[in-house]
Amino acid sequence: MPVPKYYEMQRPFLEALKDGKPHSMKDIVDFIIGYFHLSTEDIAEMLPSGRQSVVRNRAGWASTYLKKAGLVESPARAVFKITERGAEALRSGPEVIDDKYLMQFKSFREFINVPAEEGSAKQAGKTRGEADARESRTPDEILETAFNELYSQLAGDILHEVAKLTPSAFEQMAIDLLHKMGYGAFENAGRVTSASHDDGIDGIIMEDRLGFSLIYIQAKKWDADSTVGQPELQKFVGAIAGRGGKGLFVTTAKFSQKAVEYANRQHIILIDGAKLARLMIEHNFGVRVKRVFEIKDIDTDTFNDYSDD
């Protein structure tokens, strides 16, 4: 089954604590995994960033919301204990202890910045649409989804701007991007070849100052929906044969599967439109930082220094 949403974990979270004893977060997560019969694949599912599992992230946010609502307390780091309010929620609360249920508690409303006048059950119901949208994902998931959407939009905007370049300007841009990435990052390390004498080679980069190691570049600005096939790569391989260098084929289009397989056999590096945009973003080439958000977390080492143990 899919990994349950964080609010679907809130009752099982309380169930794991119903004996009234303190339990570690690890034990609670294990209980939730067993409660929902999650598979190995479910447990291994990661957030888009790859830094934390989805089940651990959602269980973590379930603990945060339950704690803010006063249903659990944390007597020690990553250790939780049910409160009388939490026990009452198990006895008489709904099957799914979601945000609408938690909205009755002032401490929870203050945590999520809901005005006090919206706290009654009647008025909380008016904001149900907003709650439904918010409850479906944790803040981490919302943030990462928004980041990915902005990233995709930026990548599309980049390719739109690149499409306006002339073929020769695109060739120069490819050279400049490689410099930005650290290839031949010294004076006169790269050049665009003459259009009338390129023999299928659009640019050359020296990886060392004396030119012992060269990268031969083919840079083709084609429609983003078009496909570069194996014949184009064969021509490029023929152009660099016997020159003793490496080959890089850059395009705004896509590569066919046969082209990819051929390039792998010939040790030719391919950069398609999607990868080109990604490299430009990663190396801050043709983009600028619009805004910076710092997402901070507890530094447990700092607090360990103050431990009496």
Salt bridges, closest charged atoms under 4 A:
GLU15 OE2 - ARG11 NH1 3.75
GLU15 OE1 - LYS18 NZ 3.42
ASP19 OD2 - HIS23 NE2 2.96
ASP30 OD2 - LYS26 NZ 3.18
GLU84 OE2 - ARG91 NH2 2.71
GLU88 OE1 - ARG91 NH2 2.83
ASP98 OD2 - ARG128 NH2 3.13
ASP99 OD2 - ARG134 NH2 1.92
GLU110 OE2 - LYS106 NZ 3.90
ASP132 OD1 - ARG128 NE 2.86
GLU135 OE2 - ARG128 NH1 3.54
GLU141 OE2 - ARG58 NH2 2.52
GLU161 OE2 - LYS164 NZ 3.20
ASP199 OD2 - ARG243 NH2 3.71
ASP202 OD2 - LYS220 NZ 3.50
GLU207 OE2 - LYS246 NZ 2.89
GLU232 OE2 - LYS235 NZ 3.94
GLU294 OE1 - LYS296 NZ 3.60
